[in-house]
């Protein structure tokens, strides 16, 4: 799968998930209050993943450890040829 197709697929999944979450929150006000009243964990493990090669290593998203609670994603598309 090309990087462009992979990027489009990820964007589609994120957009669909956002719409589903919005529908759940707007459709059931009791759920929204339950979510906001829950306590935040004392420790949250946050990671960062990107799809570009900057010398920091190359890890596929599917291979990221499941120990992370939050994974920030970043996608980079070159605008010119780099050497």
N, C-alpha and C positions, 0 to 999 in steps of 0.2 A: 504494500500500500504506500503510495507516495505521501510525502509530508503534507502536501496541500489537502489531499483527501482525508488524512488523519486529522488535521486541524479542523476541517469542516465538520467531521464526525464529532469531535470533542465539543465544538461550539454548539452543535445541534443537541447533544446530550445535556449540556449545561443549560441551554435555553429551555428544553423540555422539563428538566428538573425544576427550574425556577418557576415555570408556569404551574407545575403540579403543586409546589409548596405554596404558591400564592393562592391557588384554588382551595387548598386545605385550610389555610389560615382565614381566608375570607368566608369560606363556606361554613365554618364551625367556630363561633366566637369562644366557646368553652375551651377548645383546644389551645387557642391563642393565649388565654389567661393561664392555663396550666403550664405552657411553655415558659412564659415570662416569670412565673412564680418559682420555678425550679432553681436550685442553687447551682452555682458554677463550681466545677471541680477545683481543688486546691492547686493541682498541677495539670497543665495541658501541654502535650508534646506537639510542636508545630514544625513542619518541614517545608522545604521549597524545592520545586521540580521545574526544570525548563527543558525545552526541546532543541536547544541550540548548543553547538560545541564551542565552549570557551576555555577549554583546557581543564575543567574541574571534574571531568569524568562523564561517562555516558551510561545512564541507567534508564531502562524502559519504565514507563509509568506503572505497568503491571507488576514490576519487580520491587516497587517501593515497599518498605516494611509496613505491615498492618498495625504496628505499634503507634503510628502517628494518629493523633486525634484530628488534626487539621493539616492539609497539604495545600500550600499556595502554588498555583500553576502560572507559568509564564511561557508565552509562545513568541518566538522571534522569526521573522521572515526577512532575509537580506534584501536591501534595496539596491545594492550594487555588488559587483564582484569584489571579494576580499581575498587577500593573499596571506 
